[in-house]
Amino acid sequence: MLRRRGDLLLLLGGAACLLFGGGVGCDPVLDGVDLKPAYVLTDPGDKTSQDWYARLGGKKAPGSGLAEIPYPVAPSFAIEARVGVLDPSAVANSADAEGCIGFRRSDGGEEYRLCATYLTSPSRTRVFSNLSFTESDCDGASFAILRLEDDGVTAEALFKCPNDANFATLDDDVSEWDTGEKWFPFLSASNLVKGAEVGIDDLRFFSAGPFEVSDEGDIAFATFDALRAGIEAFLDVEGGASGTSNGTTMDALLNGAVAQKETAGAFPDTNAAKLLAKAQKSAFKLVFGLFHGGEEKYEKSFPKTAASIADALGEMEASF
């Protein structure tokens, strides 16, 4: 969770490039909803305690939205997020609002979908998936933590209620993924009336590697994974940990991507190399600082590094 206004760009990048400047890829399809950053105060008496998240807000019923991330995944892959009504002031208008995370095949013929919908009388969040007809409720809650994963053999839907320590399995099924297919992660919302919301926070992606082995695929995946590791380091720092492990991973991945670009020339006639070099240079300084008590500097400066990584991904996109 990212709380300060200066971290807003990072929040949106971590939330599947929904609004990440520089064009990391996805162009949300919105009908009767808007997609904006929002926050709630973790301490109602402290206006600086801003907990930011991505908000799909209802403008006209029945509102819906979809954002697909344009980078294919390879088993084992997973997606995880906190999904539901995150702003208490929106609860009254959000009955039956539905938010989902998932993966879909590039031709649209198959998809996995794990969803949370807010229900009333009594107040609860219902979790369900298209893997089966199984449902489970988080009583008294307006959101749930969802996780969907596929190891190439089995697809599994898992969830946690707000006070649960561990994920529980909702259901599983035989994997629909097959060699040669391209699958993409997505987020969606539906059945929103005016004033309703589906909030998405703490979004994370996992993948075993690039879909196909190539200079372009390797570099793009290393770059995207560096962005993920940098965000993980930010979350570590914000939670009171050092973030050095994830920060070092980000630096190593960027260093590898820069070296590959210099030797392969995989993205000619773009600014990808320049942007990667800029990001790697600043990442080295930030990670070096983490080993010497520079957590505050990391929190303040990483959004600029993230923007450079995102811009590099945007430059690469047309080439693969």
Buried (B, 14 or more C-beta within 10 A) or exposed (E): BBBBEBBBBBBBBBBBBBBBEBBBBBEBEBEBBEBEBBBBEEEEEEEEBBBBBBBBBBBEEBBBBBBBBBBBBBBBBBBBBBBBBBBEEBBEBBBBBBBBBBBBBBEEEBBBBBBBBBBEEEBBBBBBBBBEEEEBBBEEBBBBBBBBBBBBEEBBBBBBBBEEEEBEEBBBBEBBBEEEBBBBBBBBBBBBBEEBBBBBBBBBBBBEBBBBEEBBBBBBBBBBBBBBBBBBBBBBBBEEEBBBEBBBBBBBBBBBBBBBBEEEEBBEEBEBBBBBBBBBBBBBBBBEBBEEEBBEBBBBBBBBBBBBBBBBBBBBBEBB
